[in-house]
Amino acid sequence: HCWACRVGYVGVLAMATKSAICFFLLIVFLQLIPQMAEGNSFKTQNLKYGINVDIPLGWEILPKNILRQLDNATEARTGINQSNNEILIAANCYTLDKNPSATFRISVRKIKTELTQKKLRNFSDKDFKSALYDSINYALETDKLMGSKTDINTLTVFTARVDNLIALVSSKNIQFPEREEAHILYIIPTSYGNIKIYASFNKAEESVLKEIMIKILSSIKIGKK
């Protein structure tokens, strides 16, 4: 039976007055509010540096002892020093097979670079062209190491606001032997280093995963430090 029908049925049996029925409905509604609030499928993860992000139920959040090994693996594969990189969270979504259908990661690289919030606020056409050139070269070098093929025609560079800060963003599609993936990287300069937000998903599952990823990215909050 529907909820409204059950309420009416109880009211008839009890021969209740209109005021009693209204009171009953109010009590039921107030009881439902906490259940509705608890029904959120996205759970907030409170991270270091005052960073928060909402991760969906069903995603696997990797344990802390694995996070350091991800950096070690990256350094072993690329030769790029990862000792100054701290992964705060890494989460995977599995749907089709043993390989993740989507991945999400936030890290902080504790280095000082020329990239600052002030520079991003005043990014010129020349700056964008330089960033695009660097992104293309990085993609081609990565393809050699990974055996992948970046679709250069899909590679774009732009700025975007993440909470109260500005990020330099690059997005692209990458073809791997078994599938094509969409990748996006946010670099957010701060006083304590560059926050890096990396996300990817299987293009074959875009109709499901794209909206989920947009919600994850839009949930990010960055506290002041």
Solvent accessible surface area in square Angstrom, and as a share of the most:
residue,aa,sasa,rsa
1,H,195,0.87
2,C,68,0.40
3,W,112,0.39
4,A,68,0.53
5,C,76,0.46
6,R,124,0.45
7,V,16,0.09
8,G,40,0.39
9,Y,143,0.54
10,V,72,0.41
11,G,13,0.12
12,V,106,0.61
13,L,121,0.60
14,A,70,0.54
15,M,163,0.73
16,A,38,0.30
17,T,90,0.52
18,K,173,0.73
19,S,83,0.53
20,A,45,0.35
21,I,60,0.30
22,C,83,0.50
23,F,129,0.54
24,F,80,0.33
25,L,65,0.32
26,L,93,0.46
27,I,64,0.33
28,V,22,0.13
29,F,107,0.45
30,L,91,0.45
31,Q,110,0.49
32,L,64,0.32
33,I,76,0.38
34,P,70,0.44
35,Q,113,0.50
36,M,133,0.60
37,A,74,0.57
38,E,128,0.57
39,G,56,0.54
40,N,80,0.41
41,S,58,0.37
42,F,29,0.12
43,K,79,0.34
44,T,78,0.45
45,Q,47,0.21
46,N,121,0.62
47,L,34,0.17
48,K,109,0.46
49,Y,26,0.10
50,G,42,0.41
51,I,1,0.00
52,N,48,0.25
53,V,0,0.00
54,D,33,0.17
55,I,4,0.02
56,P,13,0.08
57,L,111,0.55
58,G,78,0.75
59,W,25,0.09
60,E,85,0.38
61,I,71,0.36
62,L,25,0.13
63,P,74,0.46
64,K,179,0.76
65,N,109,0.56
66,I,65,0.33
67,L,16,0.08
68,R,93,0.34
69,Q,98,0.43
70,L,42,0.21
71,D,3,0.02
72,N,66,0.34
73,A,47,0.37
74,T,32,0.18
75,E,67,0.30
76,A,92,0.72
77,R,112,0.41
78,T,40,0.23
79,G,64,0.62
80,I,83,0.42
81,N,82,0.42
82,Q,8,0.04
83,S,84,0.54
84,N,44,0.23
85,N,8,0.04
86,E,47,0.21
87,I,13,0.06
88,L,25,0.12
89,I,6,0.03
90,A,4,0.03
91,A,0,0.00
92,N,21,0.11
93,C,12,0.07
94,Y,90,0.34
95,T,77,0.45
96,L,123,0.61
97,D,82,0.42
98,K,179,0.76
99,N,62,0.32
100,P,34,0.21
101,S,1,0.01
102,A,1,0.01
103,T,39,0.23
104,F,2,0.01
105,R,81,0.30
106,I,1,0.00
107,S,4,0.03
108,V,0,0.00
109,R,33,0.12
110,K,99,0.42
111,I,60,0.31
112,K,163,0.69
113,T,61,0.36
114,E,155,0.69
115,L,31,0.15
116,T,62,0.36
117,Q,32,0.14
118,K,141,0.60
119,K,78,0.33
120,L,7,0.03
121,R,151,0.55
122,N,103,0.53
123,F,33,0.14
124,S,51,0.33
125,D,111,0.57
126,K,163,0.69
127,D,33,0.17
128,F,59,0.25
129,K,146,0.62
130,S,60,0.38
131,A,14,0.11
132,L,64,0.32
133,Y,144,0.55
134,D,84,0.44
135,S,25,0.16
136,I,45,0.23
137,N,60,0.31
138,Y,121,0.46
139,A,1,0.00
140,L,82,0.41
141,E,97,0.43
142,T,37,0.22
143,D,20,0.10
144,K,156,0.66
145,L,95,0.47
146,M,81,0.36
147,G,56,0.54
148,S,14,0.09
149,K,146,0.62
150,T,8,0.05
151,D,57,0.30
152,I,62,0.31
153,N,144,0.74
154,T,43,0.25
155,L,12,0.06
156,T,66,0.39
157,V,24,0.14
158,F,77,0.32
159,T,48,0.28
160,A,30,0.24
161,R,153,0.56
162,V,11,0.06
163,D,58,0.30
164,N,69,0.35
165,L,34,0.17
166,I,20,0.10
167,A,0,0.00
168,L,27,0.13
169,V,1,0.00
170,S,23,0.15
171,S,26,0.17
172,K,31,0.13
173,N,28,0.14
174,I,13,0.07
175,Q,85,0.38
176,F,34,0.14
177,P,120,0.75
178,E,117,0.52
179,R,43,0.16
180,E,58,0.26
181,E,20,0.09
182,A,17,0.13
183,H,20,0.09
184,I,33,0.17
185,L,42,0.21
186,Y,27,0.10
187,I,44,0.22
188,I,0,0.00
189,P,5,0.03
190,T,31,0.18
191,S,82,0.53
192,Y,39,0.15
193,G,2,0.02
194,N,17,0.09
195,I,0,0.00
196,K,44,0.19
197,I,2,0.01
198,Y,72,0.28
199,A,1,0.01
200,S,8,0.05
201,F,21,0.09
202,N,6,0.03
203,K,56,0.24
204,A,90,0.70
205,E,24,0.11
206,E,51,0.23
207,S,105,0.68
208,V,95,0.54
209,L,3,0.01
210,K,89,0.38
211,E,114,0.51
212,I,45,0.23
213,M,6,0.02
214,I,85,0.43
215,K,97,0.41
216,I,0,0.00
217,L,29,0.15
218,S,83,0.54
219,S,20,0.13
220,I,5,0.02
221,K,107,0.45
222,I,8,0.04
223,G,33,0.31
224,K,191,0.81
225,K,150,0.63
